[in-house]
Amino acid sequence: MTDAVFHETAAAPRTQAVPLAHLSLELGHLYMEDFEAGPGRLRRHFAEVRPWAEAARAAATARAGAKRARISTCFLVDDYFTRFSSPAEVVPMLLAEADRAGLGVDYLARESGCAVFGEVPVAEAVAGRIVESPPPGSHGNRPPAAQTGWLANGERSPAARAPQAMKRAQVWRPPKETAARRHSVFLDTELFSDGPDGRRTWSCPFLAAVWQLARLGLLRHQGEAVLSPRPHTGAGFPDDWDDLPPLLRLNPAADPFTAYRTCSVLPNRFLPVEHAVRVILDQTEVDPGALGQVAVRARGERAELPDSVADRISYVFYAGP
């Protein structure tokens, strides 16, 4: 006799699949002061980006072999840390300068969407998936990242303490990277800060890590894809950032926003931020259903895909002003 077993459908939510390009190519992520500097600043940015964007396209095409490489472009606007101007003023200027350089922007994203997307607390959900890598010999004596808001890629220097009676003072030790090669490159990155009012502000590196997961098609909330693009309808853009969709598809014929790999062309001031992104992703347990879907798709297309999520990301840093 076989006993029937019943399960609630909601107990095992279906993992929504997303379309995948070969490459998500980021054409920039600029701050308020870059836009305030006017069209000339944007013009210089896109002039610097263009040759590197062409090289990234060529590399993606070579990896695709005989197939047509599916490549989409995106641009991230920082509306999270500082609200400035309006989409009606900023976005047309941005798109005009990109077009002048021969760089079409397929998708436009607001950084605030990496914190909260509609009713979904995206950043909080990703933070809940952080699994810290304990340094060798550690005894769990440091508070977790969820409590302190800090995540390291190794062992911190011990805190100096006054010696107790009949005991020697603790000897200083340098910090040590867990996966160091000969010498350590230790990094301790801030994930968030809490204000006196209890309001949490997510750090730039943490939101950038969420942004990378979104572009890699690895963000899910209760099985549903997060940060899905909405088509741009109408001739203009709204006056308020909150009225602009967090992720906007500007080109109806664009290849998918999500991709097997990402490449970002950025001013070199972003280098320490993106180092922190890798530290965060190396200690984030990505949704296994999403990972499995991407792996199956990659095998079906014979697309080479690194096991490490952080290794699916590449950058070009240029010398900014």
C-alpha positions in Angstrom: 0.0 0.0 0.0 1.3 3.4 -0.9 0.6 6.4 1.3 -0.3 9.5 -0.6 1.7 12.6 0.3 0.3 16.1 -0.2 2.3 19.3 -0.2 1.2 22.9 -0.2 2.1 24.5 -3.5 3.2 27.6 -1.7 5.7 25.6 0.4 7.9 25.0 -2.7 7.5 28.1 -4.9 8.3 27.8 -8.5 11.5 29.5 -9.6 10.6 31.9 -12.4 13.0 31.7 -15.4 14.4 34.8 -17.0 15.7 35.3 -20.6 19.5 35.5 -20.8 21.8 37.4 -23.1 25.5 36.5 -23.4 26.6 39.8 -21.9 25.2 42.7 -19.9 27.3 45.7 -20.8 27.1 48.6 -18.3 27.9 52.0 -19.9 28.2 53.9 -16.7 27.2 54.6 -13.2 27.6 58.3 -12.4 26.9 60.5 -9.4 24.9 63.7 -9.0 28.0 65.9 -9.5 28.6 64.2 -12.9 25.1 65.2 -14.1 25.4 68.7 -12.6 28.5 69.3 -14.6 26.4 69.2 -17.7 26.5 67.6 -21.2 30.2 68.1 -21.5 31.0 65.8 -18.6 28.7 63.1 -20.0 30.3 63.6 -23.4 33.7 62.9 -22.1 32.5 59.9 -20.1 31.0 58.2 -23.2 34.0 59.1 -25.3 36.1 57.2 -22.8 33.7 54.3 -22.7 33.2 53.7 -26.4 36.5 51.9 -27.3 36.3 49.7 -24.2 32.6 48.9 -24.9 33.6 47.8 -28.4 36.3 45.6 -27.0 33.8 44.0 -24.6 31.5 43.3 -27.5 34.2 41.7 -29.5 35.2 39.5 -26.6 31.6 38.4 -26.1 31.2 37.7 -29.8 34.4 35.6 -29.8 33.1 33.5 -26.8 29.8 33.0 -28.6 31.6 31.3 -31.5 29.4 30.8 -34.6 26.3 32.2 -32.8 25.2 35.8 -32.7 26.2 37.2 -29.4 23.2 38.6 -27.5 24.5 41.8 -25.9 22.4 44.4 -24.0 23.6 47.7 -22.6 22.5 49.4 -19.4 23.1 52.5 -17.3 22.6 53.0 -13.6 21.5 56.4 -12.2 22.2 57.1 -8.5 18.9 58.3 -7.1 19.3 56.5 -3.8 21.9 58.6 -1.9 21.0 62.0 -3.4 17.9 63.1 -5.3 18.7 65.6 -7.9 17.1 67.4 -10.8 14.4 65.2 -12.5 14.2 62.3 -15.0 12.6 64.7 -17.4 15.8 66.8 -17.4 18.5 64.2 -16.8 17.5 61.2 -18.9 17.2 63.0 -22.3 20.6 64.6 -21.8 22.1 61.2 -20.9 20.6 59.4 -23.9 21.6 62.2 -26.3 25.2 62.1 -25.2 25.3 58.3 -25.4 23.8 58.4 -28.9 26.4 61.1 -29.9 29.1 58.6 -29.0 27.4 55.8 -30.9 26.4 54.0 -27.7 22.7 53.1 -27.4 21.4 52.6 -23.9 19.0 49.6 -23.9 18.1 49.7 -20.2 18.0 52.5 -17.6 18.0 51.6 -13.9 17.5 53.6 -10.7 19.9 52.6 -7.9 17.0 52.9 -5.4 15.5 49.9 -7.1 18.4 47.8 -5.8 17.3 48.7 -2.2 13.5 48.2 -2.6 11.7 47.1 -5.7 8.0 47.9 -5.4 7.0 46.0 -2.2 10.1 43.7 -2.3 12.9 44.6 0.2 15.6 43.5 -2.3 18.7 44.6 -0.3 17.4 43.1 2.9 16.6 39.8 1.2 20.1 39.6 -0.2 21.7 40.5 3.1 19.8 37.6 4.6 21.7 35.3 2.3 25.2 36.3 3.4 27.1 33.4 4.9 30.3 34.7 6.3 33.5 32.6 5.6 35.1 32.1 9.0 38.9 32.6 8.9 41.0 29.6 9.8 41.3 29.2 13.6 38.5 31.6 14.4 36.1 30.7 17.2 33.1 32.8 16.2 34.0 35.5 18.7 33.2 38.4 16.4 29.6 39.6 15.9 28.0 38.5 12.6 27.7 40.9 9.6 23.9 41.1 10.0 24.6 42.7 13.4 27.6 44.9 12.8 27.0 45.9 9.2 30.6 45.0 8.3 31.9 42.0 6.2 35.6 41.1 5.8 37.4 38.8 3.5 39.6 37.4 6.3 40.7 37.9 9.9 40.7 41.3 11.4 43.4 42.6 13.7 42.5 41.9 17.4 41.0 44.8 19.3 43.5 46.4 21.7 42.5 45.7 25.3 44.1 46.8 28.6 45.9 43.8 30.2 44.3 42.2 33.2 46.2 41.7 36.4 49.0 39.0 36.0 48.3 38.8 32.3 50.3 40.2 29.4 48.8 42.8 27.0 47.5 41.3 23.8 50.1 41.4 21.1 49.1 43.2 17.9 48.6 41.0 14.9 48.0 42.2 11.3 44.8 41.4 9.5 44.9 38.4 7.2 43.1 37.7 4.0 41.5 34.2 4.0 42.5 33.3 0.4 45.7 35.3 0.4 48.5 34.5 -2.2 51.8 35.2 -0.4 50.6 38.6 0.9 47.2 39.7 2.1 44.9 42.2 0.5 42.5 42.6 3.4 39.2 44.3 3.0 36.5 45.1 5.6 33.5 46.6 3.8 30.5 48.4 5.3 27.2 46.9 4.2 24.8 49.3 5.9 24.5 52.0 8.5 21.6 52.7 10.8 20.6 56.3 11.6 19.4 57.6 15.0 15.9 57.3 13.7 16.4 53.6 13.0 16.4 54.0 9.3 18.8 51.8 7.5 21.0 53.1 4.6 22.6 50.4 2.4 26.1 51.1 1.3 27.2 51.7 -2.3 29.2 48.5 -2.5 26.2 46.4 -1.2 23.8 48.0 -3.7 26.3 47.4 -6.4 26.4 43.7 -5.5 22.6 43.6 -5.7 22.9 45.3 -9.1 25.3 42.6 -10.3 23.1 39.8 -9.1 20.1 41.4 -11.0 22.1 41.6 -14.2 23.2 38.0 -13.9 19.6 36.9 -13.6 20.1 35.5 -10.0 17.7 37.6 -8.0 14.4 36.0 -6.8 11.8 36.8 -4.2 9.6 33.8 -3.3 10.5 32.3 -6.6 9.6 35.4 -8.7 12.2 37.4 -10.7 13.2 40.7 -9.2 14.1 43.9 -11.0 12.3 43.0 -14.2 12.3 45.7 -16.9 9.3 47.6 -17.9 8.8 49.0 -21.4 9.1 52.8 -21.9 5.9 54.2 -23.1 5.3 57.8 -24.1 7.5 60.4 -25.5 8.9 61.9 -22.4 10.0 61.1 -18.8 8.4 62.1 -15.5 9.3 65.0 -13.3 9.8 62.8 -10.2 12.2 59.9 -9.8 9.6 57.9 -7.9 7.4 58.0 -11.0 10.1 56.4 -13.2 10.2 52.6 -13.2 13.2 51.2 -11.3 14.3 49.4 -14.5 13.2 50.8 -17.8 13.6 49.1 -21.3 14.3 52.0 -23.7 15.0 49.8 -26.7 12.0 47.6 -27.7 14.4 45.4 -29.8 17.0 45.0 -27.1 18.5 41.7 -26.1 17.6 40.5 -22.6 18.6 42.6 -19.6 19.8 39.6 -17.7 22.9 37.8 -19.0 25.4 35.0 -18.4 28.2 37.5 -17.8 28.5 41.2 -17.0 31.0 43.9 -18.0 31.0 47.4 -16.5 33.0 50.3 -17.9 33.5 52.7 -15.0 35.8 55.6 -13.9 38.6 54.3 -11.7 37.1 55.8 -8.6 34.8 52.8 -8.5 37.7 50.3 -8.2 37.5 50.0 -4.4 33.7 49.7 -4.5 33.9 46.8 -7.0 36.6 45.1 -4.9 34.1 45.2 -2.1 31.4 43.8 -4.5 33.5 40.7 -5.0 34.0 40.2 -1.3 30.2 40.4 -0.8 29.3 38.0 -3.6 31.9 35.5 -2.5 30.0 35.2 0.8 26.5 35.3 -0.5 24.4 32.2 -0.9 22.7 32.8 -4.2 19.2 31.4 -4.9 19.9 27.7 -5.9 16.9 27.5 -8.2 18.1 30.6 -10.2 21.7 29.2 -10.3 20.5 25.9 -11.6 18.3 27.5 -14.3 21.2 29.6 -15.6 23.6 26.6 -15.5 21.2 24.4 -17.5 20.7 27.2 -20.1 24.4 27.7 -20.4 25.1 24.0 -21.0 22.3 23.9 -23.6 23.9 26.8 -25.4 27.5 25.5 -24.8 28.2 28.8 -23.2 31.3 28.7 -20.9 30.1 29.8 -17.4 32.4 30.0 -14.3 31.0 28.3 -11.2 31.8 31.3 -9.1 29.3 34.1 -9.4 32.0 36.7 -8.8 34.0 35.3 -11.8 31.1 36.0 -14.1 31.7 39.8 -13.7 34.3 41.8 -15.5 35.3 45.5 -15.5 37.2 48.2 -17.4 38.3 51.1 -15.3 39.4 54.3 -17.1 41.1 57.3 -15.6 38.3 59.7 -14.7 38.6 63.5 -14.3 
